[in-house]
Amino acid sequence: MAVPAHTPHPGPARALPLREARTRLTQLVSMAELTDTVTLLTRDGDPRPIAAIVPAAAARSAAQARADADRVAQVTAGWARRLDELHRHSSLRHAAELRAVTTALAEVWAELERRVAPGSDPGLARLRAAHADLLAG
């Protein structure tokens, strides 16, 4: 009787006689696809393998693997350039917004100093001290 195609613990490649593999080809291909199982095919009565059913990823040639790696490198480099450009643009925009807020705050302090005498309002004195600490730190 045939050995079940699914083994709970994928181990080394299994050898199967060609005659049995013909009757279970669909099952063996599914196992290779889903569980990365490798099945070696032998001639009836000869233990030496003559072919193998392997997952598609394992059958790729070295040239295909290099081409895939080159393509991934190109895509990665493109994304890295795009992210660098976005970061630069964001930094410039942030700096401009920070300058605008700093200028507006300086105008507000100038107007407060013009309207309120220093030391006359303790809450305003605390705000001035906090602002001075913020600018210093």
Backbone as JSON Lines, residues from 0, in Angstrom:
{"i":0,"aa":"M","n":[0.85,-1.17,0.0],"ca":[0.0,0.0,0.0],"c":[0.89,1.23,0.0]}
{"i":1,"aa":"A","n":[0.42,2.32,-0.57],"ca":[1.21,3.54,-0.72],"c":[1.31,4.3,0.59]}
{"i":2,"aa":"V","n":[2.42,5.02,0.75],"ca":[2.63,5.86,1.93],"c":[1.85,7.16,1.73]}
{"i":3,"aa":"P","n":[1.17,7.69,2.74],"ca":[0.45,8.95,2.57],"c":[1.39,10.06,2.13]}
{"i":4,"aa":"A","n":[0.91,10.92,1.25],"ca":[1.75,11.99,0.72],"c":[2.05,13.04,1.77]}
{"i":5,"aa":"H","n":[1.12,13.28,2.69],"ca":[1.34,14.32,3.7],"c":[2.03,13.72,4.91]}
{"i":6,"aa":"T","n":[3.16,14.3,5.26],"ca":[3.84,13.89,6.48],"c":[3.81,15.08,7.42]}
{"i":7,"aa":"P","n":[3.52,14.89,8.71],"ca":[3.39,16.01,9.62],"c":[4.69,16.79,9.83]}
{"i":8,"aa":"H","n":[5.84,16.12,9.71],"ca":[7.12,16.79,9.9],"c":[7.95,16.64,8.63]}
{"i":9,"aa":"P","n":[7.99,17.69,7.76],"ca":[8.75,17.55,6.54],"c":[10.23,17.36,6.88]}
{"i":10,"aa":"G","n":[10.78,16.3,6.37],"ca":[12.18,15.99,6.62],"c":[12.93,15.95,5.31]}
{"i":11,"aa":"P","n":[13.88,15.03,5.22],"ca":[14.62,14.92,3.97],"c":[13.7,14.46,2.83]}
{"i":12,"aa":"A","n":[14.2,14.61,1.63],"ca":[13.4,14.25,0.45],"c":[12.99,12.78,0.5]}
{"i":13,"aa":"R","n":[11.77,12.51,0.06],"ca":[11.24,11.15,0.0],"c":[11.51,10.57,-1.37]}
{"i":14,"aa":"A","n":[11.78,9.29,-1.45],"ca":[11.94,8.62,-2.73],"c":[10.67,7.82,-3.01]}
{"i":15,"aa":"L","n":[10.25,7.87,-4.27],"ca":[9.03,7.19,-4.66],"c":[9.27,6.56,-6.03]}
{"i":16,"aa":"P","n":[8.82,5.32,-6.23],"ca":[8.96,4.72,-7.55],"c":[8.13,5.49,-8.58]}
{"i":17,"aa":"L","n":[8.62,5.57,-9.79],"ca":[7.98,6.31,-10.86],"c":[6.55,5.84,-11.1]}
{"i":18,"aa":"R","n":[6.32,4.54,-11.04],"ca":[4.98,3.99,-11.28],"c":[3.98,4.55,-10.26]}
{"i":19,"aa":"E","n":[4.39,4.61,-8.99],"ca":[3.5,5.14,-7.95],"c":[3.34,6.66,-8.1]}
{"i":20,"aa":"A","n":[4.4,7.35,-8.48],"ca":[4.34,8.8,-8.66],"c":[3.35,9.17,-9.77]}
{"i":21,"aa":"R","n":[3.27,8.33,-10.82],"ca":[2.33,8.6,-11.91],"c":[0.9,8.62,-11.4]}
{"i":22,"aa":"T","n":[0.56,7.72,-10.51],"ca":[-0.81,7.66,-10.01],"c":[-1.11,8.76,-9.0]}
{"i":23,"aa":"R","n":[-0.07,9.34,-8.39],"ca":[-0.27,10.36,-7.36],"c":[0.31,11.72,-7.75]}
{"i":24,"aa":"L","n":[0.52,11.96,-9.04],"ca":[1.21,13.18,-9.48],"c":[0.54,14.44,-8.96]}
{"i":25,"aa":"T","n":[-0.76,14.55,-9.08],"ca":[-1.45,15.76,-8.63],"c":[-1.24,15.98,-7.14]}
{"i":26,"aa":"Q","n":[-1.32,14.92,-6.38],"ca":[-1.12,14.99,-4.93],"c":[0.32,15.41,-4.61]}
{"i":27,"aa":"L","n":[1.3,14.85,-5.3],"ca":[2.71,15.18,-5.05],"c":[3.02,16.62,-5.43]}
{"i":28,"aa":"V","n":[2.44,17.1,-6.52],"ca":[2.65,18.5,-6.92],"c":[2.02,19.43,-5.89]}
{"i":29,"aa":"S","n":[0.85,19.1,-5.41],"ca":[0.21,19.93,-4.38],"c":[1.04,19.97,-3.11]}
{"i":30,"aa":"M","n":[1.6,18.85,-2.74],"ca":[2.45,18.8,-1.55],"c":[3.69,19.66,-1.73]}
{"i":31,"aa":"A","n":[4.29,19.6,-2.9],"ca":[5.46,20.43,-3.17],"c":[5.09,21.91,-3.06]}
{"i":32,"aa":"E","n":[3.95,22.26,-3.61],"ca":[3.51,23.67,-3.62],"c":[3.18,24.16,-2.21]}
{"i":33,"aa":"L","n":[2.46,23.36,-1.45],"ca":[1.94,23.82,-0.15],"c":[2.9,23.64,1.01]}
{"i":34,"aa":"T","n":[3.73,22.61,0.97],"ca":[4.58,22.32,2.13],"c":[6.06,22.28,1.8]}
{"i":35,"aa":"D","n":[6.43,22.67,0.59],"ca":[7.84,22.65,0.15],"c":[8.45,21.25,0.25]}
{"i":36,"aa":"T","n":[7.63,20.23,0.06],"ca":[8.1,18.85,0.1],"c":[8.81,18.51,-1.21]}
{"i":37,"aa":"V","n":[9.96,17.84,-1.09],"ca":[10.69,17.37,-2.26],"c":[10.49,15.86,-2.37]}
{"i":38,"aa":"T","n":[10.1,15.4,-3.54],"ca":[9.91,13.97,-3.78],"c":[10.85,13.53,-4.88]}
{"i":39,"aa":"L","n":[11.71,12.56,-4.58],"ca":[12.63,12.01,-5.57],"c":[11.95,10.83,-6.25]}
{"i":40,"aa":"L","n":[12.1,10.76,-7.55],"ca":[11.5,9.67,-8.32],"c":[12.59,8.68,-8.69]}
{"i":41,"aa":"T","n":[12.27,7.41,-8.53],"ca":[13.21,6.34,-8.86],"c":[12.57,5.39,-9.86]}
{"i":42,"aa":"R","n":[13.41,4.64,-10.54],"ca":[12.88,3.57,-11.4],"c":[12.5,2.41,-10.49]}
{"i":43,"aa":"D","n":[11.5,1.66,-10.89],"ca":[11.07,0.53,-10.07],"c":[12.24,-0.4,-9.81]}
{"i":44,"aa":"G","n":[12.53,-0.65,-8.54],"ca":[13.58,-1.57,-8.16],"c":[14.97,-0.94,-8.1]}
{"i":45,"aa":"D","n":[15.16,0.3,-8.52],"ca":[16.46,0.96,-8.48],"c":[16.38,2.13,-7.51]}
{"i":46,"aa":"P","n":[17.19,2.15,-6.45],"ca":[17.05,3.19,-5.43],"c":[17.62,4.56,-5.86]}
{"i":47,"aa":"R","n":[18.35,4.6,-6.99],"ca":[18.95,5.88,-7.41],"c":[17.88,6.79,-8.0]}
{"i":48,"aa":"P","n":[17.86,8.07,-7.58],"ca":[16.86,8.99,-8.11],"c":[17.14,9.34,-9.57]}
{"i":49,"aa":"I","n":[16.06,9.49,-10.34],"ca":[16.18,9.88,-11.75],"c":[15.58,11.26,-12.02]}
{"i":50,"aa":"A","n":[14.72,11.73,-11.11],"ca":[14.09,13.04,-11.26],"c":[13.55,13.43,-9.89]}
{"i":51,"aa":"A","n":[13.03,14.66,-9.83],"ca":[12.47,15.13,-8.55],"c":[11.28,16.04,-8.82]}
{"i":52,"aa":"I","n":[10.36,16.03,-7.88],"ca":[9.26,17.0,-7.87],"c":[9.61,17.96,-6.74]}
{"i":53,"aa":"V","n":[9.86,19.2,-7.11],"ca":[10.3,20.2,-6.14],"c":[9.39,21.43,-6.2]}
{"i":54,"aa":"P","n":[9.37,22.24,-5.14],"ca":[8.62,23.5,-5.19],"c":[9.21,24.4,-6.28]}
{"i":55,"aa":"A","n":[8.38,25.23,-6.87],"ca":[8.82,26.09,-7.96],"c":[9.98,26.98,-7.55]}
{"i":56,"aa":"A","n":[9.98,27.48,-6.33],"ca":[11.06,28.37,-5.89],"c":[12.4,27.65,-5.9]}
{"i":57,"aa":"A","n":[12.4,26.36,-5.62],"ca":[13.65,25.61,-5.6],"c":[14.16,25.31,-7.0]}
{"i":58,"aa":"A","n":[13.28,25.38,-7.99],"ca":[13.66,25.04,-9.36],"c":[14.2,26.24,-10.14]}
{"i":59,"aa":"R","n":[14.18,27.42,-9.54],"ca":[14.68,28.59,-10.25],"c":[16.17,28.45,-10.51]}
{"i":60,"aa":"S","n":[16.57,28.95,-11.64],"ca":[18.0,28.9,-11.97],"c":[18.73,30.02,-11.25]}
{"i":61,"aa":"A","n":[20.05,29.94,-11.24],"ca":[20.85,30.99,-10.62],"c":[20.64,32.32,-11.33]}
{"i":62,"aa":"A","n":[20.5,32.28,-12.66],"ca":[20.27,33.52,-13.42],"c":[18.93,34.14,-13.04]}
{"i":63,"aa":"Q","n":[17.89,33.31,-12.85],"ca":[16.59,33.83,-12.45],"c":[16.67,34.44,-11.05]}
{"i":64,"aa":"A","n":[17.39,33.78,-10.16],"ca":[17.54,34.3,-8.8],"c":[18.27,35.64,-8.81]}
{"i":65,"aa":"R","n":[19.33,35.76,-9.63],"ca":[20.05,37.04,-9.74],"c":[19.15,38.12,-10.32]}
{"i":66,"aa":"A","n":[18.37,37.77,-11.34],"ca":[17.46,38.74,-11.96],"c":[16.43,39.22,-10.94]}
{"i":67,"aa":"D","n":[15.9,38.29,-10.15],"ca":[14.94,38.66,-9.11],"c":[15.59,39.58,-8.08]}
{"i":68,"aa":"A","n":[16.8,39.24,-7.67],"ca":[17.51,40.06,-6.68],"c":[17.8,41.45,-7.24]}
{"i":69,"aa":"D","n":[18.18,41.54,-8.53],"ca":[18.43,42.84,-9.16],"c":[17.14,43.66,-9.2]}
{"i":70,"aa":"R","n":[16.04,43.03,-9.53],"ca":[14.76,43.74,-9.6],"c":[14.35,44.25,-8.22]}
{"i":71,"aa":"V","n":[14.54,43.43,-7.2],"ca":[14.22,43.85,-5.83],"c":[15.11,45.03,-5.44]}
{"i":72,"aa":"A","n":[16.39,44.98,-5.81],"ca":[17.31,46.07,-5.5],"c":[16.88,47.36,-6.19]}
{"i":73,"aa":"Q","n":[16.43,47.27,-7.44],"ca":[15.98,48.46,-8.16],"c":[14.74,49.06,-7.51]}
{"i":74,"aa":"V","n":[13.79,48.2,-7.17],"ca":[12.56,48.68,-6.54],"c":[12.88,49.3,-5.18]}
{"i":75,"aa":"T","n":[13.73,48.65,-4.42],"ca":[14.11,49.17,-3.1],"c":[14.81,50.51,-3.22]}
{"i":76,"aa":"A","n":[15.71,50.63,-4.18],"ca":[16.41,51.9,-4.37],"c":[15.43,53.01,-4.76]}
{"i":77,"aa":"G","n":[14.46,52.69,-5.59],"ca":[13.45,53.67,-5.97],"c":[12.65,54.15,-4.77]}
{"i":78,"aa":"W","n":[12.23,53.21,-3.93],"ca":[11.48,53.6,-2.74],"c":[12.35,54.4,-1.79]}
{"i":79,"aa":"A","n":[13.62,54.03,-1.66],"ca":[14.52,54.77,-0.77],"c":[14.68,56.21,-1.26]}
{"i":80,"aa":"R","n":[14.83,56.4,-2.58],"ca":[14.92,57.76,-3.12],"c":[13.65,58.55,-2.85]}
{"i":81,"aa":"R","n":[12.51,57.92,-3.04],"ca":[11.23,58.59,-2.81],"c":[11.08,58.97,-1.34]}
{"i":82,"aa":"L","n":[11.43,58.07,-0.43],"ca":[11.34,58.37,1.0],"c":[12.29,59.5,1.4]}
{"i":83,"aa":"D","n":[13.5,59.49,0.85],"ca":[14.45,60.58,1.13],"c":[13.9,61.92,0.66]}
{"i":84,"aa":"E","n":[13.3,61.94,-0.52],"ca":[12.73,63.18,-1.06],"c":[11.56,63.67,-0.18]}
{"i":85,"aa":"L","n":[10.7,62.74,0.24],"ca":[9.59,63.12,1.12],"c":[10.1,63.64,2.46]}
{"i":86,"aa":"H","n":[11.14,63.0,2.99],"ca":[11.71,63.45,4.26],"c":[12.3,64.85,4.12]}
{"i":87,"aa":"R","n":[13.01,65.09,3.05],"ca":[13.6,66.41,2.81],"c":[12.49,67.46,2.69]}
{"i":88,"aa":"H","n":[11.48,67.17,1.9],"ca":[10.36,68.1,1.71],"c":[9.65,68.38,3.04]}
{"i":89,"aa":"S","n":[9.42,67.34,3.81],"ca":[8.76,67.48,5.1],"c":[9.6,68.33,6.06]}
{"i":90,"aa":"S","n":[10.91,68.13,6.05],"ca":[11.8,68.91,6.92],"c":[11.76,70.39,6.54]}
{"i":91,"aa":"L","n":[11.77,70.68,5.24],"ca":[11.7,72.08,4.8],"c":[10.38,72.72,5.21]}
{"i":92,"aa":"R","n":[9.28,71.99,5.03],"ca":[7.97,72.51,5.4],"c":[7.88,72.73,6.91]}
{"i":93,"aa":"H","n":[8.42,71.78,7.69],"ca":[8.41,71.9,9.14],"c":[9.21,73.12,9.58]}
{"i":94,"aa":"A","n":[10.37,73.34,8.99],"ca":[11.2,74.49,9.34],"c":[10.47,75.79,9.03]}
{"i":95,"aa":"A","n":[9.79,75.87,7.9],"ca":[9.04,77.08,7.53],"c":[7.9,77.33,8.52]}
{"i":96,"aa":"E","n":[7.19,76.27,8.9],"ca":[6.1,76.43,9.86],"c":[6.62,76.84,11.23]}
{"i":97,"aa":"L","n":[7.75,76.3,11.63],"ca":[8.35,76.65,12.91],"c":[8.77,78.12,12.93]}
{"i":98,"aa":"R","n":[9.35,78.61,11.81],"ca":[9.72,80.02,11.72],"c":[8.48,80.91,11.82]}
{"i":99,"aa":"A","n":[7.39,80.52,11.17],"ca":[6.15,81.32,11.22],"c":[5.59,81.38,12.63]}
{"i":100,"aa":"V","n":[5.59,80.26,13.34],"ca":[5.08,80.23,14.71],"c":[5.98,81.06,15.63]}
{"i":101,"aa":"T","n":[7.29,80.94,15.47],"ca":[8.23,81.7,16.29],"c":[8.05,83.21,16.07]}
{"i":102,"aa":"T","n":[7.88,83.6,14.81],"ca":[7.66,85.02,14.5],"c":[6.35,85.52,15.11]}
{"i":103,"aa":"A","n":[5.29,84.74,14.98],"ca":[3.99,85.13,15.55],"c":[4.07,85.24,17.07]}
{"i":104,"aa":"L","n":[4.76,84.32,17.69],"ca":[4.9,84.35,19.15],"c":[5.7,85.57,19.6]}
{"i":105,"aa":"A","n":[6.75,85.91,18.87],"ca":[7.53,87.1,19.2],"c":[6.66,88.35,19.09]}
{"i":106,"aa":"E","n":[5.8,88.4,18.08],"ca":[4.89,89.55,17.93],"c":[3.9,89.63,19.09]}
{"i":107,"aa":"V","n":[3.41,88.48,19.54],"ca":[2.47,88.45,20.66],"c":[3.16,88.94,21.94]}
{"i":108,"aa":"W","n":[4.39,88.5,22.19],"ca":[5.11,88.94,23.39],"c":[5.39,90.44,23.33]}
{"i":109,"aa":"A","n":[5.72,90.93,22.15],"ca":[5.96,92.37,22.01],"c":[4.68,93.14,22.33]}
{"i":110,"aa":"E","n":[3.56,92.69,21.84],"ca":[2.28,93.37,22.1],"c":[1.92,93.29,23.59]}
{"i":111,"aa":"L","n":[2.15,92.12,24.22],"ca":[1.87,91.98,25.66],"c":[2.74,92.91,26.49]}
{"i":112,"aa":"E","n":[4.0,93.03,26.12],"ca":[4.9,93.92,26.86],"c":[4.47,95.38,26.69]}
{"i":113,"aa":"R","n":[3.92,95.7,25.54],"ca":[3.45,97.06,25.29],"c":[2.19,97.36,26.12]}
{"i":114,"aa":"R","n":[1.32,96.36,26.3],"ca":[0.04,96.58,26.98],"c":[0.11,96.33,28.49]}
{"i":115,"aa":"V","n":[0.93,95.35,28.92],"ca":[0.96,94.98,30.34],"c":[2.36,95.25,30.88]}
{"i":116,"aa":"A","n":[2.43,95.98,31.97],"ca":[3.74,96.28,32.59],"c":[4.34,95.01,33.17]}
{"i":117,"aa":"P","n":[5.65,94.76,32.93],"ca":[6.3,93.58,33.49],"c":[6.15,93.54,35.01]}
{"i":118,"aa":"G","n":[5.8,92.36,35.55],"ca":[5.66,92.16,36.99],"c":[4.28,92.47,37.52]}
{"i":119,"aa":"S","n":[3.39,93.02,36.71],"ca":[2.06,93.37,37.21],"c":[1.1,92.18,37.2]}
{"i":120,"aa":"D","n":[1.39,91.15,36.39],"ca":[0.51,89.98,36.3],"c":[1.34,88.72,36.55]}
{"i":121,"aa":"P","n":[1.12,88.02,37.7],"ca":[1.92,86.83,38.01],"c":[1.73,85.7,36.99]}
{"i":122,"aa":"G","n":[0.55,85.54,36.46],"ca":[0.31,84.49,35.45],"c":[1.11,84.75,34.19]}
{"i":123,"aa":"L","n":[1.15,85.99,33.77],"ca":[1.94,86.38,32.6],"c":[3.43,86.22,32.86]}
{"i":124,"aa":"A","n":[3.85,86.48,34.1],"ca":[5.27,86.3,34.47],"c":[5.65,84.82,34.36]}
{"i":125,"aa":"R","n":[4.75,83.93,34.81],"ca":[5.03,82.48,34.69],"c":[5.11,82.07,33.22]}
{"i":126,"aa":"L","n":[4.22,82.62,32.38],"ca":[4.27,82.31,30.95],"c":[5.56,82.81,30.31]}
{"i":127,"aa":"R","n":[6.0,84.01,30.7],"ca":[7.27,84.54,30.17],"c":[8.43,83.64,30.57]}
{"i":128,"aa":"A","n":[8.44,83.18,31.81],"ca":[9.52,82.31,32.29],"c":[9.49,80.97,31.54]}
{"i":129,"aa":"A","n":[8.3,80.42,31.35],"ca":[8.18,79.15,30.63],"c":[8.64,79.31,29.17]}
{"i":130,"aa":"H","n":[8.28,80.44,28.56],"ca":[8.71,80.69,27.19],"c":[10.23,80.85,27.1]}
{"i":131,"aa":"A","n":[10.8,81.53,28.08],"ca":[12.26,81.7,28.1],"c":[12.95,80.34,28.26]}
{"i":132,"aa":"D","n":[12.39,79.46,29.13],"ca":[12.95,78.11,29.29],"c":[12.84,77.32,28.0]}
{"i":133,"aa":"L","n":[11.72,77.46,27.31],"ca":[11.51,76.75,26.04],"c":[12.53,77.19,25.0]}
{"i":134,"aa":"L","n":[12.77,78.49,24.91],"ca":[13.74,78.99,23.94],"c":[15.17,78.61,24.31]}
{"i":135,"aa":"A","n":[15.45,78.51,25.59],"ca":[16.8,78.15,26.03],"c":[17.08,76.66,25.86]}
{"i":136,"aa":"G","n":[16.04,75.84,25.99],"ca":[16.26,74.4,26.04],"c":[16.13,73.72,24.78]}
